[in-house]
Amino acid sequence: MSMIHVPSRSLSSFRFRLSGGLRLTTLTTLSAVAAAAAMLLLAGCTTVGPDYQGAPAVAADALRPSRFKREEAPTDAPSAAAAPAAAQWWRALGDPALDGLVEQALDESPTLQAAEARLRSARAAFNAQEANGRPKGSASALGAGVWQGPGTDHESSLHLYSVGFDATWEIDLFGGTRRAVESAAAQAQAVQADLADAQVSLTAEVASTYVGLRAQQRRQAMLQDTAAFDAQALALVRQRRDQGVASADDVEQRGQQAEATQSSLADVGAEIVASLDRLALLTGQAPGALDARLADAAPVLPRAPERVAIGDPASLLQRRPDIRAAERRLAGRNAQIGQEKAKYFPKLSLLGNIGVAGTDPGKLLRTDSLALAAVPYLSWNLLDLGRTAAAVREAEAGRDEAVANYKAAVLAALQDANTSLARFGRQRQSVQHLLAQQGSTSRTLDLTRQRRQAGAASQIDLLDAQRRDTEARLKALDGETALLKDFVALQKSLGLGWDLPT
């Protein structure tokens, strides 16, 4: 590689003299212009450092098939025929209260507001880096006077007035500035993906907490029915003990059963309060703000859709914001290598000045008061003593770390999606069994009522059948709740729930 040398005689020389006014004359030789032109020809065609070739291939065998590995296990697994929508997946649950909470969280969540502020900061840093490649200028004005008064040999005064404009422009000979802009752009895009990832997490947490709240409210209503059955059964057993038909041990067992139900009621009451406060926090409100809005004497649990579009493994890479963020950070780290390598080479700056000066303000507009200067300035840090080499090695290590982080993000996303898909499919099977068990206890309860009416069963037998039916319904409720939360987790694992503005 040939280097360009700018002779000292080619630099602009300055000469001024004082004769009734101040005259500044600038002489710029043709050799300086030629040197600057040669440097400008080099600019824009040389960019050191490795060009970004895209993210490395990860788990190619897992990404190649059109179906997830765990999708084939359950016979009723969700269909991959259609690609999922990136935003508003929660509307598939058909719950207007949930829709309102999610929209409010997206508008008011402090977590998202912080992520949006980080995005604005990253974009501002990118704009600042872009501005570094443009000329810089400043203006100045000066008015000064020197007066030699009485008591000296000569009484005199001198006034000096000057107005000027200075400009500098560092020519990006070897692409250091361009690599810095490239890195800043990639970092801003990574922060934008972080915002999308925060939206994914927020919508999933709101939906999961809401499902838990509705389940707890339904559980509370069922436990209140169970507590009523326990109280009636305890009273009957006490009567039978007084009649000598039941033992004191029977009374104690019924009492323990009633106390256990009351303990469960206290626990679920605390869980309801915690869920209400959690939803308030997620939607940017104070604790208690949602108590009246979400109070429901007959809560309805949302129902998971029968079929869920999940797409294919390869499309997961385009949907998941955390993978996007990891890929953009890799691109930014790669650009930083070229940014550091550019420090091996010389820097060329163009210095310019336009100014007028004189001893009288009225003479500032005269042509002989005008001074012009244009100076190419070449600098080269030849004795950096290994600093640049160390910085390059540090940048390369940062790039390698970003590669590893990207691979980890892809593998974690595949694991997350496959695990969530398997859990969702198997939980659906579990719910079917629990509903079948509930149907059996309901039929048993109907038979017990018939026997009671016929006098073949006691009131305690009927209360016990009612209690067993409630317990089966509680188990089915737990199963349906788990299925809904698995549905939410599946949407999150697929990277759904974000919609950034353009």
C-alpha positions, -999 to 999 in steps of 0.1 A, spaced: 0 0 0 14 34 -10 13 62 15 8 99 7 32 125 20 22 161 22 54 183 21 56 211 46 61 237 19 27 228 5 8 239 36 -7 273 36 16 300 49 4 331 68 17 367 68 3 398 84 14 433 88 1 464 106 -1 495 84 -31 517 93 -51 484 96 -45 447 98 -40 427 66 -39 389 66 -29 372 34 -32 334 28 -12 316 1 -22 280 -8 1 262 -32 -11 239 -60 8 210 -43 -16 212 -13 -46 211 -35 -32 181 -54 -25 162 -21 -60 169 -8 -75 157 -41 -55 125 -39 -67 119 -4 -103 126 -14 -100 100 -42 -90 74 -16 -119 83 6 -150 63 1 -133 34 -16 -113 19 13 -130 4 44 -109 -17 66 -121 -45 88 -143 -75 80 -175 -70 62 -206 -84 79 -216 -117 63 -247 -124 83 -252 -145 114 -237 -180 115 -258 -211 108 -270 -227 140 -288 -260 145 -294 -264 107 -309 -298 111 -335 -285 136 -344 -255 114 -347 -273 81 -379 -293 87 -413 -276 82 -425 -288 116 -411 -286 151 -397 -318 166 -422 -319 195 -451 -310 172 -456 -346 160 -459 -362 195 -495 -353 205 -521 -366 181 -541 -333 184 -511 -310 182 -517 -275 170 -515 -270 132 -486 -254 115 -505 -248 83 -507 -211 89 -481 -187 102 -491 -169 134 -498 -132 136 -470 -113 153 -493 -91 174 -525 -93 195 -525 -131 199 -544 -127 231 -576 -118 212 -579 -155 203 -590 -160 240 -621 -139 234 -621 -119 266 -627 -82 263 -614 -75 299 -581 -91 290 -579 -72 257 -584 -39 277 -557 -48 302 -531 -57 276 -537 -25 256 -534 -5 288 -502 -22 297 -487 -15 263 -496 22 268 -488 27 304 -462 1 316 -432 17 331 -411 -12 319 -420 -4 283 -415 33 288 -380 26 300 -373 4 270 -387 32 247 -364 57 263 -334 34 257 -344 32 221 -346 70 217 -311 72 233 -297 46 209 -312 64 179 -297 97 192 -263 80 195 -266 68 159 -275 103 147 -245 117 166 -222 92 150 -235 101 116 -229 137 123 -192 129 131 -187 123 94 -198 158 84 -179 190 85 -177 210 118 -178 247 120 -177 276 145 -181 313 143 -162 339 163 -162 377 168 -136 398 186 -134 434 197 -103 445 217 -86 478 226 -53 487 241 -48 523 255 -15 538 267 -24 567 290 -7 598 305 25 593 324 41 573 296 64 586 268 36 584 242 -1 585 246 -17 561 221 -45 536 216 -50 505 194 -83 488 185 -87 455 168 -119 440 154 -123 405 139 -151 383 126 -144 348 114 -158 314 105 -138 282 110 -145 247 96 -129 213 99 -137 181 81 -120 148 88 -119 128 56 -129 91 63 -100 76 44 -101 41 57 -137 38 68 -133 42 105 -162 66 107 -183 45 84 -177 15 106 -187 35 137 -219 46 120 -225 9 110 -220 -2 145 -243 25 160 -270 16 135 -268 -20 145 -269 -12 182 -300 10 177 -317 -19 158 -308 -42 187 -323 -19 212 -354 -17 190 -356 -55 192 -352 -53 229 -383 -31 230 -402 -57 210 -390 -84 234 -402 -64 263 -436 -62 246 -436 -100 242 -428 -106 279 -453 -79 290 -483 -92 271 -476 -128 282 -473 -118 318 -505 -98 317 -524 -127 301 -509 -153 325 -517 -132 355 -552 -125 343 -559 -162 337 -546 -169 372 -569 -142 387 -600 -156 370 -591 -191 381 -586 -180 417 -619 -162 417 -636 -194 404 -618 -215 429 -629 -191 456 -666 -195 446 -662 -233 445 -645 -234 479 -673 -213 494 -697 -240 482 -675 -266 497 -673 -247 530 -712 -247 530 -713 -285 524 -687 -290 552 -707 -269 577 -739 -288 569 -721 -322 572 -704 -312 605 -738 -302 620 -754 -335 609 -725 -355 623 -728 -337 656 -765 -345 657 -758 -381 650 -731 -381 678 -757 -367 702 -781 -395 691 -753 -421 696 -751 -430 659 -718 -413 652 -685 -412 672 -665 -383 684 -638 -393 659 -663 -387 631 -670 -353 644 -632 -345 646 -627 -356 610 -655 -335 597 -642 -305 617 -607 -310 603 -622 -311 568 -640 -278 574 -609 -261 587 -589 -272 557 -614 -257 534 -614 -224 554 -576 -224 552 -577 -229 514 -602 -200 512 -578 -177 531 -550 -187 507 -570 -181 476 -581 -147 489 -545 -137 493 -537 -149 458 -565 -129 444 -552 -97 460 -517 -104 448 -529 -110 412 -549 -78 413 -519 -58 425 -497 -75 400 -520 -65 371 -522 -30 385 -484 -28 384 -482 -42 349 -507 -17 336 -489 12 353 -514 18 382 -513 18 420 -523 -13 440 -561 -16 443 -568 4 412 -583 -27 394 -602 -42 424 -636 -28 414 -630 -33 377 -621 -70 379 -644 -80 408 -668 -107 394 -692 -127 414 -694 -153 386 -660 -152 369 -656 -169 335 -623 -185 326 -612 -178 290 -610 -208 267 -579 -218 247 -586 -219 210 -590 -254 194 -564 -248 168 -532 -227 171 -511 -217 141 -474 -219 150 -455 -217 118 -422 -235 112 -388 -235 130 -371 -213 104 -397 -186 107 -390 -185 144 -357 -168 137 -376 -139 120 -402 -136 147 -384 -138 180 -371 -103 190 -344 -117 213 -328 -135 183 -331 -103 163 -314 -84 191 -286 -109 193 -280 -108 155 -279 -70 154 -255 -69 183 -233 -93 164 -234 -70 134 -224 -41 156 -195 -59 172 -183 -69 138 -183 -33 126 -163 -23 157 -133 -43 144 -130 -21 114 -135 9 135 -104 0 156 -84 -12 126 -88 22 109 -66 36 137 -36 19 121 -37 44 92 -32 82 88 -60 107 92 -66 136 69 -85 167 79 -93 198 59 -91 230 79 -107 262 66 -111 298 78 -129 328 64 -124 360 84 -122 398 83 -101 419 106 -93 456 110 -85 484 134 -117 502 125 -152 486 124 -160 506 93 -131 489 74 -143 453 80 -162 453 47 -131 462 27 -117 435 5 -82 440 18 -95 430 53 -106 396 41 -85 365 49 -90 330 36 -73 298 46 -76 262 34 -52 237 49 -50 199 45 -37 184 78 -23 149 78 -17 130 111 -5 95 118 0 79 152 31 59 144 42 52 181 10 38 196 31 10 212 5 -18 206 -26 1 218 -44 -2 184 -35 -39 182 -49 -45 217 -80 -26 208 -85 -47 176 -80 -79 196 -106 -67 222 -131 -59 193 -125 -94 178 -131 -110 212 -163 -90 215 -174 -102 181 -167 -138 191 -187 -133 223 -216 -119 202 -214 -150 179 -217 -173 210 -246 -152 224 -264 -155 190 -260 -193 189 -273 -195 225 -303 -173 217 -312 -196 187 -308 -228 207 -327 -214 236 -356 -203 213 -358 -237 198 -358 -254 232 -384 -230 245 -407 -234 215 -405 -272 215 -410 -275 252 -439 -251 252 -455 -270 223 -451 -304 240 -466 -291 273 -495 -275 255 -504 -306 236 -501 -329 266 -519 -306 289 -548 -306 264 -549 -344 268 -547 -341 306 -577 -317 306 -597 -342 286 -591 -368 313 -600 -344 341 -632 -334 323 -641 -370 319 -635 -375 357 -656 -345 364 -684 -359 342 -682 -392 362 -686 -374 396 -715 -353 382 -733 -385 372 -725 -400 406 -740 -369 423 -772 -372 402 -775 -409 412 -770 -400 449 -798 -373 446 -821 -399 431 -812 -424 459 -818 -396 485 -852 -389 471 -860 -426 472 -848 -428 508 -819 -451 499 -792 -426 508 -787 -402 537 -782 -364 536 -746 -369 546 -741 -392 516 -755 -365 493 -733 -338 509 -702 -361 504 -712 -366 468 -715 -329 463 -681 -323 479 -665 -349 456 -681 -333 426 -667 -299 437 -632 -314 441 -634 -329 406 -644 -295 392 -615 -279 411 -591 -303 395 -606 -296 361 -603 -259 368 -566 -264 376 -561 -283 344 -579 -257 323 -559 -230 340 -526 -248 333 -537 -253 296 -544 -215 292 -510 -207 308 -493 -232 285 -511 -215 256 -497 -181 268 -462 -196 272 -464 -211 236 -472 -176 222 -443 -161 241 -419 -189 229 -429 -182 193 -420 -145 198 -455 -132 194 -470 -101 210 -450 -72 196 -459 -45 171 -434 -17 168 -443 16 151 -427 23 117 
